[in-house]
Amino acid sequence: MPHSFAPPPAPYGASSAVAPRVSEIRAELRFDAASAEARAVATVDFTTGAFDGKPALDLRQELLWVRLDGKQVSTDDFAHHDMGAGWAARTRVLDIDLPADSHHRLEVGYELATPDCEAAKPIGWTKGGVDFDMWMSDLYPGRYLEMWVPAPLIHDRFALHLDITLDGVDRPHKLVANTGGVDATPGGRHWSLMYPAHYTALSPMLVIAPAERIETRRSALRIPGRSRSLGLVVAQLADAGADLAACEADLSAWLSYLSARYEPWPHGDTFWALIWGASRGMEYDAATTSAVSALEHEVFHSWFGRGVKPARAADGWIDEALASWSTSSRRSENPRFLTEELGLDDPPVELYPPHPWSRNTAVGAYSDGVRLIGGIAHLMGGADRMRAALADWYRANAGKMVTTDGLAAHLKAWSGLDIGPWWARYVHGRG
């Protein structure tokens, strides 16, 4: 596991809070439509890593009980703590000192309700039905898997197993998830899911709704670099009002084009897309939940963002800047493949939050990040050269985690240009 990207120990009283290595997470999620209530039980297997200290994981739900290695622990001893990056970026710390490189099991029982983080979406309860969407976001801390299941930060990879039960429902439901490892019980009320073990906390997609509210199309396409076809699942919620056939055609075209342009598809045998009526979108590994207008942007993330993943939340500006630079429409502030001179006299911009426990993508990635990429493209001699440099960087790192410093080093080596002054001013905000 890429634990070298873990944040360093953070002060916690006379001790330190440390990021553990998580190997497996199992969670049972039970929704009761009759009472409009949900509860969960989760088990996290972890190793403490290279440092003695108190393990830090996050969960944005109200705790009912906690056990460590089979022994009861007060819920007060697994409370949120500001690691130095601000209260919004807080994480839970288990107030028990554990030796380095020791193996442990954390078990947690908790209420399942609206996550305690900005702009989170509540569980949807209808008469005899449940609407559930993980509704992740990279713009706010605490908006990945930890909204619903105890999880580490995004540097860690782990096996994830979810067991989902719907009680009190009066009709079948459908589940859309980006994994082939789904065992469904007849009747649309119970599923067991196994996500790939290379996923991180920003990878898994999951949507549940009454079956009559989800329309689905399935097809297959050939993309460059694969000996067998890629499955394509395109679904929409009832209020989305999309032309699914047109969406399917667009997705097929973008997947084929991007596979030819940037090459290896590092995911599995299927791409999933769920169309909704909201004006935003979110990327997952080989998947998206998105408005029609954001689909191309989200498909691009299967290469930059989920094909190469940000090693830390602070590195998330990279994939948003590249996706916005590459897929901007006529309605965007900047044109697609912007190539424009960027001087060193504009106000400094911080796209990379410096604190190692920071947990969100800088919103400036969508505008200032695009200007930076366009400015470096201008220095290189055009958008085609920038795209060639990015293709080489992607091929060298497909399936791996990438960093801000790593991208800077690649662009400098590839172009022979000293981009350091631009990187310092418009990524790190140093005037």
HELIX and SHEET records of a PDB file:
HELIX    1   1 HIS A    3  PHE A    5  5                                   3    
HELIX    2   2 THR A   75  ASP A   77  5                                   3    
HELIX    3   3 TRP A   87  ALA A   89  5                                   3    
HELIX    4   4 LEU A  145  MET A  147  5                                   3    
HELIX    5   5 ALA A  211  ARG A  213  5                                   3    
HELIX    6   6 LEU A  244  TYR A  262  1                                  19    
HELIX    7   7 VAL A  292  ALA A  294  5                                   3    
HELIX    8   8 LEU A  295  PHE A  300  1                                   6    
HELIX    9   9 ALA A  313  GLY A  316  5                                   4    
HELIX   10  10 TRP A  317  THR A  327  1                                  11    
HELIX   11  11 VAL A  363  TYR A  366  5                                   4    
HELIX   12  12 ASP A  368  MET A  380  1                                  13    
HELIX   13  13 ALA A  383  ASN A  397  1                                  15    
HELIX   14  14 THR A  404  SER A  415  1                                  12    
HELIX   15  15 GLY A  420  TYR A  426  1                                   7    
SHEET    1   A 5 ALA A  10  TYR A  12  0                                        
SHEET    2   A 5 SER A  15  VAL A  18 -1                                        
SHEET    3   A 5 LYS A  54  LEU A  57  1                                        
SHEET    4   A 5 THR A  91  LEU A  94 -1                                        
SHEET    5   A 5 PHE A  78  HIS A  81 -1                                        
SHEET    1   B 8 LYS A  71  VAL A  73  0                                        
SHEET    2   B 8 LEU A  63  LEU A  68 -1                                        
SHEET    3   B 8 HIS A 103  GLU A 111 -1                                        
SHEET    4   B 8 GLU A  37  THR A  47 -1                                        
SHEET    5   B 8 ARG A  21  ASP A  32 -1                                        
SHEET    6   B 8 ALA A 159  ASP A 167  1                                        
SHEET    7   B 8 HIS A 190  TYR A 195 -1                                        
SHEET    8   B 8 GLY A 181  THR A 185 -1                                        
SHEET    1   C 4 GLY A 124  THR A 126  0                                        
SHEET    2   C 4 GLY A 129  ASP A 133 -1                                        
SHEET    3   C 4 LEU A 206  PRO A 210 -1                                        
SHEET    4   C 4 HIS A 173  ALA A 177 -1                                        
SHEET    1   D 5 ILE A 214  LEU A 221  0                                        
SHEET    2   D 5 LEU A 230  LEU A 237 -1                                        
SHEET    3   D 5 THR A 270  ILE A 275  1                                        
SHEET    4   D 5 ALA A 287  SER A 290  1                                        
SHEET    5   D 5 GLY A 281  TYR A 284 -1                                        
SHEET    1   E 2 LYS A 309  PRO A 310  0                                        
SHEET    2   E 2 MET A 401  VAL A 402  1                                        
END                                                                             
